[in-house]
Amino acid sequence: MIDFSLTDENKLVQHSARAFVEAEILPHIRRWDERAEVHREVFDRMGELGFLGAPIPERYGGAGMDYISFALLCEELERADTAFRVVQSVHVGLNSLALLQWATEEQRQRWLVPQAKGVKLATFALTEPGVGTDAAALQTTARRDGGGYRLNGQKTWISLADVADQFLVFATVDRAKGHRGVTAFVVERGMAGLSTGTLHGKLGIRAGNTGLINLDDVTVSAEHRIGEEGE
């Protein structure tokens, strides 16, 4: 018979997350949501507590939690407001876990470690205007340029777009190949040609940032590519 009881570690994570939510989010969330205020310092505090590297192994700066603990953490943040659970889903679930799975060791040290430690905030950039999340129809391109790539295109409805430090951007190296041409790249804030903006007037999740990303001849080296072309 399967034992579904929570372990002591699971309970500790659950209680710690609940205490954080009750002390630092719930007293303010109504005002933040009504005013569409995004408080990056709360995300930074989540990083200090180990939330932003929850299931990432300790050798990469994470907390090394099991996935039950990670789920309980997300549940407690969701109880306060979706905006804070989204940080976990995007920064950790879509970006950091992808780097853990597919990045080289050098790439993990360069980008995953600061994300897991909460030093850098990261997002996942797939969705595009007129395309949505249809990866086979992406319009953002990655053209070979010397030893690297030149990225051009636009992403929209990207969680954390205007506050993230690092972006896992998906672009096609060959539109004729459909989804087999889609390739992932790490883009960093401050790179020439990268700009971001916030989408205003949302009906909900107003305490969280949602925005767009513009890539105008953003040049990255081959070391910024995660996996091989088309993977």
Rosetta blueprint (number, residue, H / E / L):
1 M L
2 I L
3 D L
4 F L
5 S L
6 L L
7 T L
8 D H
9 E H
10 N H
11 K H
12 L H
13 V H
14 Q H
15 H H
16 S H
17 A H
18 R H
19 A H
20 F H
21 V H
22 E H
23 A H
24 E H
25 I L
26 L L
27 P L
28 H L
29 I H
30 R H
31 R H
32 W H
33 D H
34 E H
35 R H
36 A L
37 E L
38 V L
39 H L
40 R H
41 E H
42 V H
43 F H
44 D H
45 R H
46 M H
47 G H
48 E H
49 L L
50 G L
51 F H
52 L H
53 G H
54 A L
55 P L
56 I L
57 P L
58 E H
59 R H
60 Y H
61 G L
62 G L
63 A L
64 G L
65 M L
66 D L
67 Y H
68 I H
69 S H
70 F H
71 A H
72 L H
73 L H
74 C H
75 E H
76 E H
77 L H
78 E H
79 R H
80 A H
81 D L
82 T H
83 A H
84 F H
85 R H
86 V H
87 V H
88 Q H
89 S H
90 V H
91 H H
92 V H
93 G H
94 L H
95 N H
96 S H
97 L H
98 A H
99 L H
100 L H
101 Q H
102 W H
103 A L
104 T L
105 E H
106 E H
107 Q H
108 R H
109 Q H
110 R H
111 W H
112 L H
113 V H
114 P H
115 Q H
116 A H
117 K L
118 G L
119 V L
120 K L
121 L L
122 A E
123 T E
124 F E
125 A E
126 L L
127 T L
128 E E
129 P L
130 G L
131 V L
132 G E
133 T L
134 D L
135 A H
136 A H
137 A H
138 L L
139 Q L
140 T L
141 T E
142 A E
143 R E
144 R E
145 D E
146 G L
147 G L
148 G E
149 Y E
150 R E
151 L E
152 N E
153 G E
154 Q E
155 K E
156 T E
157 W E
158 I E
159 S E
160 L L
161 A L
162 D L
163 V L
164 A L
165 D L
166 Q E
167 F E
168 L E
169 V E
170 F E
171 A E
172 T E
173 V L
174 D L
175 R H
176 A H
177 K H
178 G H
179 H H
180 R H
181 G H
182 V E
183 T E
184 A E
185 F E
186 V E
187 V E
188 E E
189 R L
190 G L
191 M L
192 A L
193 G L
194 L E
195 S E
196 T E
197 G E
198 T E
199 L L
200 H L
201 G L
202 K L
203 L L
204 G L
205 I L
206 R L
207 A L
208 G L
209 N L
210 T E
211 G E
212 L E
213 I E
214 N E
215 L E
216 D E
217 D E
218 V E
219 T E
220 V E
221 S E
222 A H
223 E H
224 H H
225 R E
226 I E
227 G L
228 E L
229 E L
230 G L
231 E L
